[in-house]
């Protein structure tokens, strides 16, 4: 059973084709600069060199047609007919509080995704464009939407309602939604498998750390709190996003600088975080290099990031009333040896004994806690595309 997984941005399209008989990736690729000069498609057949083609790509329908052409290509393709495709799974950033699980796409689902566009105006329209383009190219193919927010719909009201007048929630749906849910779900359940314990028995803090970051409390396999909220700026310091900040700071800066909401949003999303503090870069590798050369602001950015991560690990252990595992994932979480080292030292008060000699690992599964540690500390590469493929298979087979 072959499943095509699609992740559409406003001018890009990432894809992977899975053979779900063994969950192997047959091919993957990226279409860039859709509707822009310099468009190209990079296609990779597993265990082969990439094939990069510069070609005009005016819209997402053309992009999807190019993807299908590459999959069928005699030299770099992996299927002989489109009939081999069993279904397509789509990443959708925001499902609001309407979609608590993945769903098979129909007209009502499309309407529901459109209704929450105001909650994700940069992402949901692009996701919808990709879905509609796929429907146009292959109208008979079953399609599934998998939502980044869905995993967090198990949070209790005490965690997702903000301390502002309640009618903003009841009438305008202003609440904590959380993101990266597909990633948090995958690594939490994979951690349980690696530990040989049922996920229902575990209290896990999952740390999805990249240019965008979030930390989640997973109690018994269910998200009960998470750092990202109504939007994608709160929580820990990120590449260019500010993390937690006093709302009055925002109002004060806007008043002092004569900023409108658009300008302030740009500051919070694009000029803050590791980049804003260090003045060097949003890439942690550049900041670590600068800190090693004595750049004090770069060191401050690193210290703040480590402090934020440690603070939330402790807070979520308290929120769950215990802790069995800490999981690191995503770009920094999987590859940031020094960041993991700084975060995990001196966590023995939580029952987590760190083993520095096990920590010298990048991009692969590893338990990095001491053998006698009560709390496991783990590195688990995330695989959101596989979650999308699995959910797609479940929904297609059960219909």
TINUFI-900831 format. One record per residue (C-alpha): x, z, y; chain; residue in three letters. Coordinates in Angstrom, 1 decimal, always signed. Example, Ala and Ser with C-alpha at 12.3 -4.5 7.8 and 13.67 -1.06 7.14 Angstrom:
# TINUFI-900831
X=+12.3; Z=+7.8; Y=-4.5; chain=A; res=ALA
X=+13.7; Z=+7.1; Y=-1.1; chain=A; res=SER
END
This chain:
# TINUFI-900831
X=+0.0; Z=+0.0; Y=+0.0; chain=A; res=UNK
X=+1.6; Z=-1.2; Y=+3.2; chain=A; res=UNK
X=+0.8; Z=+0.5; Y=+6.6; chain=A; res=UNK
X=+1.9; Z=-0.7; Y=+10.0; chain=A; res=UNK
X=+2.5; Z=+2.1; Y=+12.5; chain=A; res=UNK
X=+2.3; Z=+1.1; Y=+16.2; chain=A; res=UNK
X=+3.2; Z=+3.1; Y=+19.3; chain=A; res=UNK
X=+2.3; Z=+1.1; Y=+22.5; chain=A; res=UNK
X=+3.6; Z=+1.9; Y=+25.9; chain=A; res=UNK
X=+2.7; Z=+0.1; Y=+29.1; chain=A; res=UNK
X=+5.5; Z=-2.4; Y=+28.7; chain=A; res=UNK
X=+6.8; Z=-1.7; Y=+25.2; chain=A; res=UNK
X=+5.7; Z=-1.6; Y=+21.6; chain=A; res=UNK
X=+7.5; Z=+0.4; Y=+18.8; chain=A; res=UNK
X=+6.6; Z=-0.4; Y=+15.2; chain=A; res=UNK
X=+7.4; Z=+0.6; Y=+11.6; chain=A; res=UNK
X=+6.1; Z=-0.9; Y=+8.4; chain=A; res=UNK
X=+5.8; Z=+1.6; Y=+5.5; chain=A; res=UNK
X=+5.4; Z=+1.0; Y=+1.8; chain=A; res=UNK
X=+3.3; Z=+4.1; Y=+1.1; chain=A; res=UNK
X=+3.9; Z=+3.9; Y=-2.7; chain=A; res=UNK
X=+7.2; Z=+5.7; Y=-2.0; chain=A; res=UNK
X=+6.9; Z=+6.2; Y=+1.8; chain=A; res=UNK
X=+9.9; Z=+4.0; Y=+2.4; chain=A; res=UNK
X=+10.3; Z=+2.1; Y=+5.7; chain=A; res=UNK
X=+10.5; Z=-1.7; Y=+5.0; chain=A; res=UNK
X=+11.1; Z=-2.7; Y=+8.6; chain=A; res=UNK
X=+11.0; Z=-1.4; Y=+12.2; chain=A; res=UNK
X=+11.5; Z=-2.6; Y=+15.7; chain=A; res=UNK
X=+10.9; Z=-2.5; Y=+19.4; chain=A; res=UNK
X=+9.3; Z=-5.0; Y=+21.8; chain=A; res=UNK
X=+10.5; Z=-4.4; Y=+25.3; chain=A; res=UNK
X=+9.6; Z=-5.5; Y=+28.8; chain=A; res=UNK
X=+6.1; Z=-6.8; Y=+27.9; chain=A; res=UNK
X=+4.8; Z=-8.7; Y=+30.9; chain=A; res=UNK
X=+8.2; Z=-8.5; Y=+32.7; chain=A; res=UNK
X=+11.1; Z=-10.9; Y=+32.9; chain=A; res=UNK
X=+13.8; Z=-10.3; Y=+30.3; chain=A; res=UNK
X=+11.3; Z=-9.5; Y=+27.4; chain=A; res=UNK
X=+12.8; Z=-9.2; Y=+23.9; chain=A; res=UNK
X=+12.0; Z=-8.1; Y=+20.4; chain=A; res=UNK
X=+14.5; Z=-6.2; Y=+18.3; chain=A; res=UNK
X=+13.5; Z=-6.3; Y=+14.6; chain=A; res=UNK
X=+15.3; Z=-4.4; Y=+11.8; chain=A; res=UNK
X=+14.7; Z=-5.1; Y=+8.1; chain=A; res=UNK
X=+15.9; Z=-2.0; Y=+6.3; chain=A; res=UNK
X=+19.6; Z=-2.2; Y=+5.3; chain=A; res=UNK
X=+20.0; Z=-5.4; Y=+7.4; chain=A; res=UNK
X=+21.5; Z=-6.1; Y=+10.8; chain=A; res=UNK
X=+19.1; Z=-6.1; Y=+13.7; chain=A; res=UNK
X=+17.6; Z=-9.5; Y=+14.8; chain=A; res=UNK
X=+17.2; Z=-9.6; Y=+18.6; chain=A; res=UNK
X=+15.3; Z=-12.4; Y=+20.3; chain=A; res=UNK
X=+14.8; Z=-12.9; Y=+24.0; chain=A; res=UNK
X=+11.4; Z=-14.5; Y=+24.5; chain=A; res=UNK
X=+8.6; Z=-14.5; Y=+27.1; chain=A; res=UNK
X=+6.0; Z=-11.8; Y=+26.1; chain=A; res=UNK
X=+3.2; Z=-12.0; Y=+28.7; chain=A; res=UNK
X=+0.9; Z=-9.3; Y=+27.1; chain=A; res=UNK
X=+0.4; Z=-6.9; Y=+24.2; chain=A; res=UNK
X=-1.5; Z=-9.5; Y=+22.1; chain=A; res=UNK
X=+1.6; Z=-11.8; Y=+22.2; chain=A; res=UNK
X=+3.8; Z=-8.8; Y=+21.4; chain=A; res=UNK
X=+1.8; Z=-7.9; Y=+18.3; chain=A; res=UNK
X=+1.7; Z=-11.5; Y=+17.2; chain=A; res=UNK
X=+5.5; Z=-11.6; Y=+17.4; chain=A; res=UNK
X=+5.8; Z=-8.4; Y=+15.3; chain=A; res=UNK
X=+3.6; Z=-10.0; Y=+12.6; chain=A; res=UNK
X=+5.7; Z=-13.2; Y=+12.8; chain=A; res=UNK
X=+8.9; Z=-11.1; Y=+12.2; chain=A; res=UNK
X=+7.3; Z=-9.3; Y=+9.3; chain=A; res=UNK
X=+6.4; Z=-12.6; Y=+7.7; chain=A; res=UNK
X=+9.7; Z=-14.4; Y=+8.6; chain=A; res=UNK
X=+11.4; Z=-15.8; Y=+5.5; chain=A; res=UNK
X=+14.8; Z=-14.5; Y=+6.5; chain=A; res=UNK
X=+14.1; Z=-11.1; Y=+8.1; chain=A; res=UNK
X=+10.6; Z=-10.4; Y=+7.0; chain=A; res=UNK
X=+9.3; Z=-8.1; Y=+4.3; chain=A; res=UNK
X=+5.9; Z=-9.5; Y=+3.5; chain=A; res=UNK
X=+4.6; Z=-12.9; Y=+2.4; chain=A; res=UNK
X=+1.1; Z=-12.6; Y=+3.7; chain=A; res=UNK
X=-0.8; Z=-10.5; Y=+6.2; chain=A; res=UNK
X=-3.2; Z=-9.7; Y=+3.4; chain=A; res=UNK
X=-0.5; Z=-7.3; Y=+2.2; chain=A; res=UNK
X=-1.2; Z=-5.0; Y=+5.2; chain=A; res=UNK
X=-3.7; Z=-2.3; Y=+4.2; chain=A; res=UNK
X=-4.2; Z=-0.7; Y=+7.6; chain=A; res=UNK
X=-2.6; Z=+0.0; Y=+11.0; chain=A; res=UNK
X=-2.1; Z=+3.5; Y=+12.4; chain=A; res=UNK
X=-1.8; Z=+4.0; Y=+16.2; chain=A; res=UNK
X=-0.2; Z=+6.8; Y=+18.1; chain=A; res=UNK
X=-2.5; Z=+8.0; Y=+20.9; chain=A; res=UNK
X=-1.2; Z=+10.5; Y=+23.3; chain=A; res=UNK
X=-4.3; Z=+12.3; Y=+24.4; chain=A; res=UNK
X=-7.5; Z=+13.1; Y=+22.5; chain=A; res=UNK
X=-8.8; Z=+15.8; Y=+24.8; chain=A; res=UNK
X=-10.8; Z=+18.4; Y=+23.0; chain=A; res=UNK
X=-12.9; Z=+15.7; Y=+21.4; chain=A; res=UNK
X=-10.5; Z=+14.7; Y=+18.7; chain=A; res=UNK
X=-9.1; Z=+17.5; Y=+16.6; chain=A; res=UNK
X=-8.0; Z=+15.3; Y=+13.7; chain=A; res=UNK
X=-7.0; Z=+11.7; Y=+13.2; chain=A; res=UNK
X=-9.9; Z=+9.3; Y=+13.0; chain=A; res=UNK
X=-10.7; Z=+5.8; Y=+11.9; chain=A; res=UNK
X=-11.2; Z=+3.5; Y=+14.9; chain=A; res=UNK
X=-14.6; Z=+2.2; Y=+15.8; chain=A; res=UNK
X=-16.4; Z=+1.5; Y=+19.0; chain=A; res=UNK
X=-17.3; Z=+5.1; Y=+19.5; chain=A; res=UNK
X=-13.7; Z=+6.2; Y=+19.0; chain=A; res=UNK
X=-12.5; Z=+3.6; Y=+21.6; chain=A; res=UNK
X=-15.1; Z=+4.9; Y=+24.0; chain=A; res=UNK
X=-13.9; Z=+8.5; Y=+23.4; chain=A; res=UNK
X=-10.2; Z=+7.5; Y=+24.1; chain=A; res=UNK
X=-11.3; Z=+5.8; Y=+27.3; chain=A; res=UNK
X=-13.2; Z=+8.9; Y=+28.4; chain=A; res=UNK
X=-10.0; Z=+11.0; Y=+28.3; chain=A; res=UNK
X=-7.9; Z=+8.5; Y=+30.2; chain=A; res=UNK
X=-8.0; Z=+10.7; Y=+33.3; chain=A; res=UNK
X=-6.1; Z=+13.4; Y=+31.3; chain=A; res=UNK
X=-3.3; Z=+10.9; Y=+30.4; chain=A; res=UNK
X=-3.5; Z=+8.0; Y=+32.9; chain=A; res=UNK
X=+0.0; Z=+6.8; Y=+32.1; chain=A; res=UNK
X=-0.3; Z=+6.8; Y=+28.3; chain=A; res=UNK
X=-3.9; Z=+6.4; Y=+27.0; chain=A; res=UNK
X=-4.5; Z=+3.0; Y=+28.7; chain=A; res=UNK
X=-1.3; Z=+1.6; Y=+27.1; chain=A; res=UNK
X=-2.4; Z=+3.0; Y=+23.7; chain=A; res=UNK
X=-5.8; Z=+1.4; Y=+24.1; chain=A; res=UNK
X=-4.3; Z=-1.9; Y=+25.1; chain=A; res=UNK
X=-2.3; Z=-1.9; Y=+21.8; chain=A; res=UNK
X=-5.3; Z=-1.0; Y=+19.7; chain=A; res=UNK
X=-7.5; Z=-3.7; Y=+21.3; chain=A; res=UNK
X=-4.8; Z=-6.3; Y=+20.9; chain=A; res=UNK
X=-4.4; Z=-5.4; Y=+17.2; chain=A; res=UNK
X=-8.1; Z=-5.7; Y=+16.7; chain=A; res=UNK
X=-8.1; Z=-9.1; Y=+18.4; chain=A; res=UNK
X=-5.3; Z=-10.4; Y=+16.2; chain=A; res=UNK
X=-6.5; Z=-8.8; Y=+12.9; chain=A; res=UNK
X=-10.2; Z=-7.9; Y=+13.4; chain=A; res=UNK
X=-10.8; Z=-7.0; Y=+9.7; chain=A; res=UNK
X=-7.8; Z=-4.7; Y=+9.3; chain=A; res=UNK
X=-8.7; Z=-1.0; Y=+9.1; chain=A; res=UNK
X=-7.2; Z=+1.0; Y=+12.0; chain=A; res=UNK
X=-6.6; Z=+4.7; Y=+12.6; chain=A; res=UNK
X=-5.9; Z=+6.7; Y=+15.8; chain=A; res=UNK
X=-3.5; Z=+9.7; Y=+15.4; chain=A; res=UNK
X=-3.5; Z=+12.0; Y=+18.5; chain=A; res=UNK
X=-0.5; Z=+13.9; Y=+19.9; chain=A; res=UNK
X=-2.9; Z=+16.7; Y=+21.0; chain=A; res=UNK
X=-4.9; Z=+17.1; Y=+17.8; chain=A; res=UNK
X=-2.7; Z=+19.6; Y=+16.0; chain=A; res=UNK
X=-3.1; Z=+22.0; Y=+19.0; chain=A; res=UNK
X=-6.9; Z=+22.0; Y=+18.9; chain=A; res=UNK
X=-6.7; Z=+25.1; Y=+16.6; chain=A; res=UNK
X=-5.4; Z=+27.2; Y=+19.5; chain=A; res=UNK
X=-7.8; Z=+30.1; Y=+20.4; chain=A; res=UNK
X=-9.4; Z=+30.3; Y=+23.9; chain=A; res=UNK
X=-7.1; Z=+33.1; Y=+24.9; chain=A; res=UNK
X=-4.2; Z=+30.7; Y=+24.6; chain=A; res=UNK
X=-5.7; Z=+27.5; Y=+26.1; chain=A; res=UNK
X=-7.9; Z=+28.8; Y=+28.9; chain=A; res=UNK
X=-6.1; Z=+29.2; Y=+32.3; chain=A; res=UNK
X=-6.7; Z=+32.2; Y=+34.6; chain=A; res=UNK
X=-8.5; Z=+30.1; Y=+37.2; chain=A; res=UNK
X=-12.3; Z=+30.1; Y=+37.8; chain=A; res=UNK
X=-13.9; Z=+29.4; Y=+34.4; chain=A; res=UNK
X=-16.0; Z=+26.5; Y=+35.7; chain=A; res=UNK
X=-12.9; Z=+24.4; Y=+36.0; chain=A; res=UNK
X=-12.7; Z=+24.6; Y=+32.2; chain=A; res=UNK
X=-16.4; Z=+24.4; Y=+31.4; chain=A; res=UNK
X=-17.1; Z=+21.5; Y=+33.8; chain=A; res=UNK
X=-13.8; Z=+19.7; Y=+34.2; chain=A; res=UNK
X=-12.1; Z=+20.5; Y=+30.9; chain=A; res=UNK
X=-9.0; Z=+21.9; Y=+32.7; chain=A; res=UNK
X=-7.2; Z=+23.7; Y=+29.8; chain=A; res=UNK
X=-4.0; Z=+23.8; Y=+27.8; chain=A; res=UNK
X=-3.9; Z=+20.8; Y=+25.5; chain=A; res=UNK
X=-0.3; Z=+20.7; Y=+24.3; chain=A; res=UNK
X=+1.6; Z=+17.7; Y=+23.1; chain=A; res=UNK
X=+4.1; Z=+16.6; Y=+20.5; chain=A; res=UNK
X=+1.6; Z=+17.9; Y=+18.0; chain=A; res=UNK
X=+2.4; Z=+15.3; Y=+15.3; chain=A; res=UNK
X=+6.0; Z=+16.4; Y=+15.4; chain=A; res=UNK
X=+5.3; Z=+20.1; Y=+15.3; chain=A; res=UNK
X=+2.9; Z=+19.5; Y=+12.4; chain=A; res=UNK
X=+5.5; Z=+17.5; Y=+10.4; chain=A; res=UNK
X=+8.4; Z=+19.9; Y=+10.8; chain=A; res=UNK
X=+6.3; Z=+23.1; Y=+10.2; chain=A; res=UNK
X=+4.9; Z=+21.7; Y=+6.9; chain=A; res=UNK
X=+8.3; Z=+20.3; Y=+5.9; chain=A; res=UNK
X=+9.9; Z=+23.8; Y=+6.6; chain=A; res=UNK
X=+7.4; Z=+25.3; Y=+4.2; chain=A; res=UNK
X=+8.4; Z=+22.7; Y=+1.5; chain=A; res=UNK
X=+12.1; Z=+23.4; Y=+2.0; chain=A; res=UNK
X=+11.5; Z=+27.2; Y=+1.7; chain=A; res=UNK
X=+9.3; Z=+26.7; Y=-1.3; chain=A; res=UNK
X=+6.5; Z=+28.8; Y=+0.2; chain=A; res=UNK
X=+2.9; Z=+27.9; Y=+1.1; chain=A; res=UNK
X=+2.6; Z=+27.1; Y=+4.8; chain=A; res=UNK
X=-0.5; Z=+29.4; Y=+5.0; chain=A; res=UNK
X=+1.8; Z=+32.4; Y=+4.4; chain=A; res=UNK
X=+4.3; Z=+31.5; Y=+7.2; chain=A; res=UNK
X=+4.8; Z=+32.3; Y=+10.9; chain=A; res=UNK
X=+7.0; Z=+29.5; Y=+12.3; chain=A; res=UNK
X=+8.3; Z=+28.7; Y=+15.8; chain=A; res=UNK
X=+8.9; Z=+25.0; Y=+16.0; chain=A; res=UNK
X=+11.2; Z=+23.8; Y=+18.8; chain=A; res=UNK
X=+10.8; Z=+20.1; Y=+19.7; chain=A; res=UNK
X=+13.7; Z=+19.6; Y=+22.1; chain=A; res=UNK
X=+14.5; Z=+16.3; Y=+23.7; chain=A; res=UNK
X=+14.2; Z=+14.7; Y=+27.1; chain=A; res=UNK
X=+10.6; Z=+16.1; Y=+26.9; chain=A; res=UNK
X=+10.4; Z=+19.4; Y=+25.1; chain=A; res=UNK
X=+7.8; Z=+21.8; Y=+23.7; chain=A; res=UNK
X=+7.9; Z=+24.9; Y=+21.6; chain=A; res=UNK
X=+4.9; Z=+25.9; Y=+19.4; chain=A; res=UNK
X=+3.8; Z=+29.0; Y=+17.5; chain=A; res=UNK
X=+2.5; Z=+27.8; Y=+14.1; chain=A; res=UNK
X=+0.7; Z=+30.6; Y=+12.2; chain=A; res=UNK
X=-0.5; Z=+29.8; Y=+8.7; chain=A; res=UNK
X=-0.1; Z=+26.1; Y=+9.3; chain=A; res=UNK
X=-2.1; Z=+26.1; Y=+12.5; chain=A; res=UNK
X=-0.9; Z=+25.8; Y=+16.1; chain=A; res=UNK
X=-1.9; Z=+29.0; Y=+18.0; chain=A; res=UNK
X=+0.1; Z=+28.5; Y=+21.2; chain=A; res=UNK
X=+2.4; Z=+25.9; Y=+22.7; chain=A; res=UNK
X=+4.4; Z=+25.5; Y=+25.9; chain=A; res=UNK
X=+3.1; Z=+22.2; Y=+27.2; chain=A; res=UNK
X=-0.3; Z=+22.5; Y=+28.8; chain=A; res=UNK
X=-2.8; Z=+20.4; Y=+30.7; chain=A; res=UNK
X=+0.2; Z=+18.2; Y=+31.5; chain=A; res=UNK
X=+3.7; Z=+17.7; Y=+30.4; chain=A; res=UNK
X=+5.8; Z=+19.7; Y=+32.8; chain=A; res=UNK
X=+5.4; Z=+23.4; Y=+31.9; chain=A; res=UNK
X=+7.4; Z=+25.4; Y=+29.3; chain=A; res=UNK
X=+11.1; Z=+25.0; Y=+28.9; chain=A; res=UNK
X=+13.5; Z=+23.1; Y=+31.2; chain=A; res=UNK
X=+13.5; Z=+19.4; Y=+30.3; chain=A; res=UNK
X=+15.5; Z=+16.3; Y=+31.2; chain=A; res=UNK
X=+13.8; Z=+15.6; Y=+34.5; chain=A; res=UNK
X=+10.7; Z=+17.9; Y=+34.2; chain=A; res=UNK
X=+10.7; Z=+21.4; Y=+35.8; chain=A; res=UNK
X=+9.3; Z=+23.6; Y=+33.0; chain=A; res=UNK
X=+7.5; Z=+26.8; Y=+34.1; chain=A; res=UNK
X=+7.2; Z=+27.2; Y=+37.9; chain=A; res=UNK
X=+5.1; Z=+29.4; Y=+40.1; chain=A; res=UNK
X=+2.2; Z=+27.3; Y=+41.5; chain=A; res=UNK
X=+2.8; Z=+28.8; Y=+44.9; chain=A; res=UNK
X=+6.3; Z=+27.2; Y=+44.9; chain=A; res=UNK
X=+4.6; Z=+23.8; Y=+44.6; chain=A; res=UNK
X=+2.2; Z=+24.5; Y=+47.4; chain=A; res=UNK
X=+5.0; Z=+25.8; Y=+49.6; chain=A; res=UNK
X=+7.3; Z=+22.8; Y=+49.0; chain=A; res=UNK
X=+4.4; Z=+20.4; Y=+49.7; chain=A; res=UNK
X=+3.6; Z=+22.1; Y=+53.0; chain=A; res=UNK
X=+7.2; Z=+22.4; Y=+54.1; chain=A; res=UNK
X=+8.1; Z=+18.8; Y=+53.3; chain=A; res=UNK
X=+4.7; Z=+17.3; Y=+54.2; chain=A; res=UNK
X=+4.3; Z=+15.9; Y=+50.7; chain=A; res=UNK
X=+1.2; Z=+14.5; Y=+49.2; chain=A; res=UNK
X=+0.3; Z=+15.1; Y=+45.5; chain=A; res=UNK
X=+1.9; Z=+11.8; Y=+44.4; chain=A; res=UNK
X=+5.2; Z=+12.7; Y=+46.0; chain=A; res=UNK
X=+5.1; Z=+16.2; Y=+44.5; chain=A; res=UNK
X=+4.3; Z=+14.9; Y=+41.1; chain=A; res=UNK
X=+7.3; Z=+12.7; Y=+41.3; chain=A; res=UNK
X=+9.5; Z=+15.7; Y=+42.1; chain=A; res=UNK
X=+8.1; Z=+17.8; Y=+39.2; chain=A; res=UNK
X=+8.3; Z=+14.9; Y=+36.6; chain=A; res=UNK
X=+11.3; Z=+12.9; Y=+37.7; chain=A; res=UNK
X=+13.7; Z=+14.9; Y=+39.9; chain=A; res=UNK
X=+13.6; Z=+18.4; Y=+38.3; chain=A; res=UNK
X=+14.8; Z=+19.9; Y=+35.1; chain=A; res=UNK
X=+18.3; Z=+19.6; Y=+33.8; chain=A; res=UNK
X=+18.9; Z=+16.7; Y=+36.2; chain=A; res=UNK
X=+17.6; Z=+18.6; Y=+39.2; chain=A; res=UNK
X=+19.6; Z=+21.7; Y=+38.5; chain=A; res=UNK
X=+22.8; Z=+20.1; Y=+37.5; chain=A; res=UNK
X=+22.8; Z=+17.2; Y=+39.9; chain=A; res=UNK
X=+24.7; Z=+15.3; Y=+37.1; chain=A; res=UNK
X=+22.3; Z=+13.7; Y=+34.7; chain=A; res=UNK
X=+19.2; Z=+14.2; Y=+32.6; chain=A; res=UNK
X=+21.2; Z=+13.5; Y=+29.5; chain=A; res=UNK
X=+22.4; Z=+16.8; Y=+28.0; chain=A; res=UNK
X=+25.6; Z=+15.3; Y=+26.7; chain=A; res=UNK
X=+26.7; Z=+14.4; Y=+30.3; chain=A; res=UNK
X=+25.7; Z=+17.9; Y=+31.5; chain=A; res=UNK
X=+27.7; Z=+19.6; Y=+28.7; chain=A; res=UNK
X=+30.7; Z=+17.5; Y=+29.6; chain=A; res=UNK
X=+30.5; Z=+18.4; Y=+33.2; chain=A; res=UNK
X=+30.1; Z=+22.1; Y=+32.4; chain=A; res=UNK
X=+33.2; Z=+22.0; Y=+30.2; chain=A; res=UNK
X=+35.1; Z=+20.7; Y=+33.3; chain=A; res=UNK
X=+33.9; Z=+23.7; Y=+35.4; chain=A; res=UNK
X=+30.8; Z=+22.3; Y=+37.0; chain=A; res=UNK
X=+28.9; Z=+25.5; Y=+37.8; chain=A; res=UNK
X=+25.5; Z=+23.8; Y=+38.4; chain=A; res=UNK
X=+25.8; Z=+22.0; Y=+35.1; chain=A; res=UNK
X=+26.5; Z=+25.3; Y=+33.4; chain=A; res=UNK
X=+23.5; Z=+26.9; Y=+35.1; chain=A; res=UNK
X=+21.3; Z=+24.1; Y=+33.7; chain=A; res=UNK
X=+22.6; Z=+24.8; Y=+30.2; chain=A; res=UNK
X=+22.2; Z=+28.5; Y=+30.6; chain=A; res=UNK
X=+18.6; Z=+28.1; Y=+31.9; chain=A; res=UNK
X=+17.7; Z=+25.8; Y=+29.0; chain=A; res=UNK
X=+19.0; Z=+28.2; Y=+26.4; chain=A; res=UNK
X=+17.3; Z=+31.2; Y=+28.1; chain=A; res=UNK
X=+14.0; Z=+29.4; Y=+28.2; chain=A; res=UNK
X=+14.2; Z=+28.5; Y=+24.5; chain=A; res=UNK
X=+15.2; Z=+32.1; Y=+23.4; chain=A; res=UNK
X=+12.4; Z=+33.6; Y=+25.6; chain=A; res=UNK
X=+9.7; Z=+31.5; Y=+24.0; chain=A; res=UNK
X=+11.0; Z=+32.1; Y=+20.5; chain=A; res=UNK
X=+10.7; Z=+35.9; Y=+21.2; chain=A; res=UNK
X=+7.3; Z=+35.5; Y=+22.9; chain=A; res=UNK
X=+5.8; Z=+33.5; Y=+20.1; chain=A; res=UNK
X=+7.1; Z=+35.9; Y=+17.4; chain=A; res=UNK
X=+5.3; Z=+38.6; Y=+19.3; chain=A; res=UNK
X=+2.1; Z=+36.5; Y=+19.7; chain=A; res=UNK
X=+2.0; Z=+35.8; Y=+15.9; chain=A; res=UNK
X=+3.0; Z=+39.4; Y=+15.0; chain=A; res=UNK
X=+6.0; Z=+38.3; Y=+13.0; chain=A; res=UNK
X=+8.4; Z=+35.5; Y=+12.3; chain=A; res=UNK
X=+9.5; Z=+33.7; Y=+9.1; chain=A; res=UNK
X=+11.2; Z=+30.6; Y=+10.4; chain=A; res=UNK
X=+12.6; Z=+28.9; Y=+13.5; chain=A; res=UNK
X=+12.8; Z=+25.1; Y=+13.4; chain=A; res=UNK
X=+14.8; Z=+22.8; Y=+15.6; chain=A; res=UNK
X=+13.8; Z=+19.1; Y=+15.9; chain=A; res=UNK
X=+13.9; Z=+16.0; Y=+18.2; chain=A; res=UNK
X=+17.0; Z=+14.6; Y=+20.0; chain=A; res=UNK
X=+18.5; Z=+17.9; Y=+21.2; chain=A; res=UNK
X=+17.1; Z=+20.0; Y=+18.5; chain=A; res=UNK
X=+18.5; Z=+17.8; Y=+15.7; chain=A; res=UNK
X=+21.9; Z=+17.0; Y=+17.4; chain=A; res=UNK
X=+22.6; Z=+19.8; Y=+19.9; chain=A; res=UNK
X=+25.1; Z=+21.9; Y=+17.9; chain=A; res=UNK
X=+26.2; Z=+23.9; Y=+20.9; chain=A; res=UNK
X=+22.7; Z=+24.5; Y=+22.2; chain=A; res=UNK
X=+21.5; Z=+25.7; Y=+18.8; chain=A; res=UNK
X=+24.6; Z=+28.0; Y=+18.6; chain=A; res=UNK
X=+23.8; Z=+29.5; Y=+22.0; chain=A; res=UNK
X=+20.1; Z=+30.0; Y=+21.2; chain=A; res=UNK
X=+20.5; Z=+31.5; Y=+17.8; chain=A; res=UNK
X=+23.4; Z=+34.0; Y=+18.3; chain=A; res=UNK
X=+22.2; Z=+37.6; Y=+18.6; chain=A; res=UNK
X=+18.7; Z=+37.0; Y=+17.3; chain=A; res=UNK
X=+19.2; Z=+39.6; Y=+14.6; chain=A; res=UNK
X=+16.6; Z=+41.8; Y=+16.3; chain=A; res=UNK
X=+14.1; Z=+39.3; Y=+15.1; chain=A; res=UNK
X=+15.5; Z=+39.3; Y=+11.6; chain=A; res=UNK
X=+17.3; Z=+35.9; Y=+12.2; chain=A; res=UNK
X=+21.0; Z=+36.0; Y=+11.2; chain=A; res=UNK
X=+22.7; Z=+32.8; Y=+12.3; chain=A; res=UNK
X=+25.5; Z=+31.1; Y=+10.3; chain=A; res=UNK
X=+27.7; Z=+29.1; Y=+12.7; chain=A; res=UNK
X=+29.6; Z=+27.5; Y=+9.9; chain=A; res=UNK
X=+26.3; Z=+25.9; Y=+8.7; chain=A; res=UNK
X=+25.4; Z=+24.7; Y=+12.1; chain=A; res=UNK
X=+27.9; Z=+21.8; Y=+12.3; chain=A; res=UNK
X=+25.2; Z=+19.2; Y=+11.4; chain=A; res=UNK
X=+23.5; Z=+16.4; Y=+13.3; chain=A; res=UNK
X=+20.4; Z=+14.5; Y=+12.4; chain=A; res=UNK
X=+19.8; Z=+15.9; Y=+8.9; chain=A; res=UNK
X=+17.9; Z=+18.7; Y=+7.3; chain=A; res=UNK
X=+19.8; Z=+21.9; Y=+7.1; chain=A; res=UNK
X=+19.2; Z=+25.7; Y=+6.9; chain=A; res=UNK
X=+21.6; Z=+27.2; Y=+9.4; chain=A; res=UNK
X=+20.8; Z=+30.8; Y=+8.9; chain=A; res=UNK
X=+22.8; Z=+33.2; Y=+6.8; chain=A; res=UNK
X=+21.9; Z=+33.5; Y=+3.1; chain=A; res=UNK
X=+20.7; Z=+37.1; Y=+3.7; chain=A; res=UNK
X=+18.7; Z=+36.3; Y=+6.8; chain=A; res=UNK
X=+15.1; Z=+37.4; Y=+6.6; chain=A; res=UNK
X=+14.1; Z=+34.6; Y=+9.1; chain=A; res=UNK
X=+15.2; Z=+31.1; Y=+8.2; chain=A; res=UNK
X=+16.7; Z=+29.0; Y=+11.0; chain=A; res=UNK
X=+16.4; Z=+25.3; Y=+10.2; chain=A; res=UNK
X=+17.2; Z=+21.8; Y=+11.5; chain=A; res=UNK
X=+14.6; Z=+19.3; Y=+10.5; chain=A; res=UNK
X=+14.5; Z=+15.7; Y=+11.8; chain=A; res=UNK
X=+11.0; Z=+14.9; Y=+12.9; chain=A; res=UNK
X=+9.1; Z=+11.9; Y=+11.5; chain=A; res=UNK
X=+6.0; Z=+11.3; Y=+13.6; chain=A; res=UNK
X=+5.6; Z=+7.7; Y=+12.3; chain=A; res=UNK
X=+5.4; Z=+9.0; Y=+8.7; chain=A; res=UNK
X=+2.6; Z=+11.4; Y=+9.7; chain=A; res=UNK
X=+0.7; Z=+8.6; Y=+11.3; chain=A; res=UNK
X=+1.1; Z=+6.5; Y=+8.1; chain=A; res=UNK
X=+0.0; Z=+9.3; Y=+5.9; chain=A; res=UNK
X=-3.1; Z=+10.0; Y=+8.0; chain=A; res=UNK
X=-3.9; Z=+6.3; Y=+8.0; chain=A; res=UNK
X=-3.8; Z=+6.1; Y=+4.2; chain=A; res=UNK
X=-6.0; Z=+9.2; Y=+3.8; chain=A; res=UNK
X=-8.7; Z=+7.8; Y=+6.2; chain=A; res=UNK
X=-8.6; Z=+4.3; Y=+4.7; chain=A; res=UNK
X=-8.8; Z=+5.5; Y=+1.1; chain=A; res=UNK
X=-11.5; Z=+8.1; Y=+1.7; chain=A; res=UNK
X=-13.9; Z=+5.8; Y=+3.6; chain=A; res=UNK
END
